[in-house]
Amino acid sequence: MKDIRNYCLKEHNTFKIDVLADRFISFDDSSEFIQFAQGNNALFNNKFLITGEGSNLLFTKDFNGTIIHPETKAIGVVRESSDYIYIKAEAGINWDDFVADTISRGGFGLENLSLIPGTVGASVVQNIGAYGAEAADFVDSVDYFCLSDFKVKTISKNDCDFAYRNSIFKNELKGKAIVLSVVYRLSKNAVCNTSYADIQNYFKAGEELNPSKIRKAVIDIRENKLPDHKKIGNAGSFFKNPIIEKQQFVELIKKCPDLRYYELPDDRYKLAAGWMIDQCNLKGYEHKGAAIHENQALVLINKSGKTTGDEVSELAEIVHAKVFQKYGVELEPEVIIL
Ligand SMILES: Cc1cc2nc3c(=O)[nH]c(=O)nc-3n(C[C@H](O)[C@H](O)[C@H](O)COP(=O)(O)OP(=O)(O)OC[C@H]3O[C@@H](n4cnc5c(N)ncnc54)[C@H](O)[C@@H]3O)c2cc1C
């Protein structure tokens, strides 16, 4: 375990914002951390934040509190049935390393989620999703350290309240749970999910597919589309795709017949936020050290390498205002602004 004061967070957020945390506690052994936390529970009465790789965070100022940072890396098969393999992974494992590991063990399903930055712990907090799949489709259960009674608890998938980029850990259990590990239930039979047009278009018609090929396709597509956060600071999609009610949709489509949207099963409509930002001619737009990526309007970047969280946040407000002015639709950040 490490316990450091006045710790620089620049390497702990993918926007590469240069801020300090009052205190930074990292651990690679859950039992050791649990013992420490049980003996120091007053720590959690003050401001604290659990971080993975900081790939969904925007720090606008120094963090005047304690960062709790799991670096636990154990992984193993916990049980198997004729159809499924159950793999348990600790919170600190890099998500994409985990995906690669599951495929090599013959557990399939996560290949569409390849190359999403971040950790296994955050995968369930965020209910990460991409290319027609989301974490919730495969979660079996989550072990977390409960900060109300300082005990380890297990919550099953059905109780996690998973929704679009959302879970119980962002609501009822926000600030009350440190995810320690996740059990993913993966299929032993390879069923390739090619529901997304980008994936369909990647392959030749009639080509025989397998999960490794899907993984490679997703990696290639993502590498072509998204800026590499290791080279240029960003946190992926800055805004969520907004969901609107049918009445608003009917009005909007009259005014904008070329609107990009997906119809949801509950009579609501999900709009493509990136397309709307692009229609406001904002691709490449710069604000101080921050900018909108030239090819991906949904991605805000640390263009100068020295931008501040405030500058990125101001840019987000400009985007919000322009989209609202043109479409009457409110964009909501997917990134957590601190
Ligand atoms: C280039 C790029 C592309 C991206 N593409 C996608 C994408 O396709 N789909 C997608 O869904 N997301 C995407 N993201 C967003 C990001 O990868 C996910 O949100 C990811 O799950 C964040 O993981 P993290 O470990 O970095 O979490 P952090 O950003 O550190 O934290 C995110 C949240 O989870 C909480 N948290 C983290 N770990 C724990 C824990 N162990 N216990 C309790 N709470 C915890 C934090 O407190 C915070 O609220 C992208 C990001 C980038 C930079």
The ligand as an ORCA input file, in Angstrom:
! r2SCAN-3c Opt
* xyz 0 1
  C     -10.219      7.345    -25.579
  C     -11.375      6.919    -24.702
  C     -12.392      6.142    -25.225
  C     -13.464      5.737    -24.419
  N     -14.427      4.936    -24.976
  C     -15.444      4.501    -24.214
  C     -16.441      3.619    -24.762
  O     -16.385      3.233    -25.928
  N     -17.451      3.221    -23.940
  C     -17.530      3.593    -22.633
  O     -18.454      3.181    -21.947
  N     -16.589      4.415    -22.078
  C     -15.563      4.873    -22.835
  N     -14.622      5.712    -22.304
  C     -14.759      6.147    -20.912
  C     -13.959      5.273    -19.886
  O     -13.092      4.426    -20.567
  C     -14.890      4.458    -19.000
  O     -15.813      5.279    -18.332
  C     -14.099      3.612    -17.978
  O     -14.940      2.659    -17.379
  C     -13.460      4.458    -16.890
  O     -12.580      3.620    -16.176
  P     -11.503      4.186    -15.183
  O     -10.877      3.024    -14.501
  O     -10.598      5.111    -15.887
  O     -12.423      4.980    -14.141
  P     -12.253      6.463    -13.597
  O     -12.386      7.427    -14.736
  O     -11.056      6.561    -12.755
  O     -13.569      6.564    -12.676
  C     -14.855      6.567    -13.267
  C     -15.910      6.456    -12.155
  O     -15.844      5.166    -11.566
  C     -15.592      5.280    -10.158
  N     -14.711      4.153     -9.822
  C     -13.582      3.769    -10.456
  N     -13.093      2.648     -9.893
  C     -13.931      2.329     -8.878
  C     -13.967      1.275     -7.906
  N     -13.051      0.306     -7.859
  N     -14.993      1.266     -7.000
  C     -15.952      2.233     -7.021
  N     -15.966      3.246     -7.901
  C     -14.971      3.279     -8.814
  C     -14.943      6.625     -9.973
  O     -15.123      7.123     -8.657
  C     -15.698      7.447    -11.004
  O     -16.970      7.788    -10.495
  C     -13.530      6.124    -23.067
  C     -12.490      6.899    -22.525
  C     -11.416      7.299    -23.327
  C     -10.288      8.079    -22.731
*
